[in-house]
Amino acid sequence: MRTAIIFLFLTTSFFQISQCVQVTDSGYNFSLEAVKTLKKLMEFDTSTNPRQTYGDAASLCADPDLPGEFRVLCEKDDADEVFQRLVKIISPIDPCEICANAACTGCS
């Protein structure tokens, strides 16, 4: 019984820690999952308008799929820059650096 309780505690602790990854920029903290959603929204914005290099704050803030964590940032003057930096933080410099084994295709 005691082992089961310790196992449950450790499992719960690990799950909570894994859910607490934060991305920080300019004093703002956002969850990793929210930044991943932001990145998807910015990539979608670019695909609809090829001349646009990133989604501007106004269009991102108007998007209902934008996580609520970013609403406070939408009211700031530096929102465009912070959105860009947040996405840059979680984007690998070399997309092939994630290829850790021979099974990975598409990397040179």
C-alpha positions as CSV (number, residue, x, y, z in Angstrom):
1,M,0.0,0.0,0.0
2,R,2.8,2.4,0.9
3,T,4.6,1.7,-2.4
4,A,1.4,2.5,-4.3
5,I,1.0,5.8,-2.6
6,I,4.6,6.8,-3.3
7,F,4.2,5.7,-6.9
8,L,1.0,7.8,-7.2
9,F,2.7,10.8,-5.7
10,L,5.7,10.6,-8.0
11,T,3.5,10.0,-11.1
12,T,1.3,13.0,-10.2
13,S,4.4,15.2,-9.5
14,F,6.0,14.3,-12.8
15,F,2.8,15.1,-14.7
16,Q,2.5,18.5,-13.0
17,I,6.1,19.4,-13.7
18,S,5.8,18.4,-17.4
19,Q,2.7,20.7,-17.7
20,C,4.6,23.7,-16.2
21,V,7.0,24.5,-19.0
22,Q,7.0,28.2,-19.5
23,V,8.4,30.4,-22.3
24,T,9.5,33.8,-21.1
25,D,10.2,37.0,-23.1
26,S,10.3,40.6,-22.0
27,G,8.8,39.8,-18.6
28,Y,5.9,37.9,-20.0
29,N,5.4,34.1,-19.2
30,F,3.4,31.8,-21.4
31,S,2.9,28.0,-21.4
32,L,4.7,26.1,-24.0
33,E,1.4,24.7,-25.3
34,A,0.1,28.3,-25.8
35,V,3.3,29.3,-27.7
36,K,2.9,26.2,-29.9
37,T,-0.6,27.3,-30.7
38,L,0.6,30.9,-31.5
39,K,3.2,29.4,-33.8
40,K,0.5,27.5,-35.7
41,L,-1.6,30.6,-36.0
42,M,1.3,32.7,-37.3
43,E,2.2,30.0,-39.9
44,F,-1.5,29.9,-41.0
45,D,-1.5,33.7,-41.4
46,T,1.6,33.5,-43.5
47,S,0.2,30.8,-45.8
48,T,-2.9,32.9,-46.5
49,N,-0.8,36.0,-47.4
50,P,2.6,35.0,-48.8
51,R,4.0,38.6,-48.6
52,Q,3.3,38.7,-44.9
53,T,6.3,37.4,-42.9
54,Y,4.4,36.9,-39.7
55,G,0.9,37.5,-38.3
56,D,0.6,41.0,-37.0
57,A,-0.7,41.5,-33.4
58,A,-4.1,42.9,-34.6
59,S,-5.0,39.8,-36.7
60,L,-3.6,37.4,-34.1
61,C,-5.5,39.1,-31.3
62,A,-8.7,39.0,-33.3
63,D,-8.4,35.3,-33.9
64,P,-10.7,33.3,-31.5
65,D,-8.2,30.4,-31.5
66,L,-5.5,32.6,-29.8
67,P,-5.0,31.2,-26.2
68,G,-6.4,33.5,-23.5
69,E,-2.9,33.9,-22.0
70,F,-2.0,36.3,-24.8
71,R,-4.9,38.7,-24.3
72,V,-2.9,40.8,-21.9
73,L,-0.1,41.1,-24.5
74,C,-2.6,42.1,-27.1
75,E,-3.1,45.4,-25.3
76,K,0.7,46.3,-25.4
77,D,2.5,48.3,-28.0
78,D,5.3,45.7,-28.3
79,A,3.0,42.7,-29.0
80,D,4.2,42.2,-32.6
81,E,7.8,41.9,-31.4
82,V,7.0,39.6,-28.5
83,F,4.9,37.3,-30.7
84,Q,7.8,37.0,-33.1
85,R,10.4,36.3,-30.4
86,L,8.2,33.7,-28.7
87,V,7.8,31.7,-31.9
88,K,11.6,32.1,-32.6
89,I,12.4,30.8,-29.2
90,I,10.6,27.5,-29.8
91,S,11.7,27.1,-33.4
92,P,14.8,25.1,-34.1
93,I,17.5,27.0,-36.1
94,D,18.1,24.0,-38.3
95,P,14.9,22.0,-38.9
96,C,17.1,18.9,-39.4
97,E,18.7,19.1,-35.9
98,I,15.7,17.1,-34.6
99,C,16.8,14.2,-36.7
100,A,18.5,12.0,-34.1
101,N,18.6,8.7,-35.9
102,A,18.9,7.1,-39.3
103,A,15.1,6.6,-39.6
104,C,14.6,10.4,-40.0
105,T,14.1,11.3,-43.6
106,G,14.3,14.7,-45.3
107,C,17.4,15.9,-43.6
108,S,20.7,16.3,-45.4
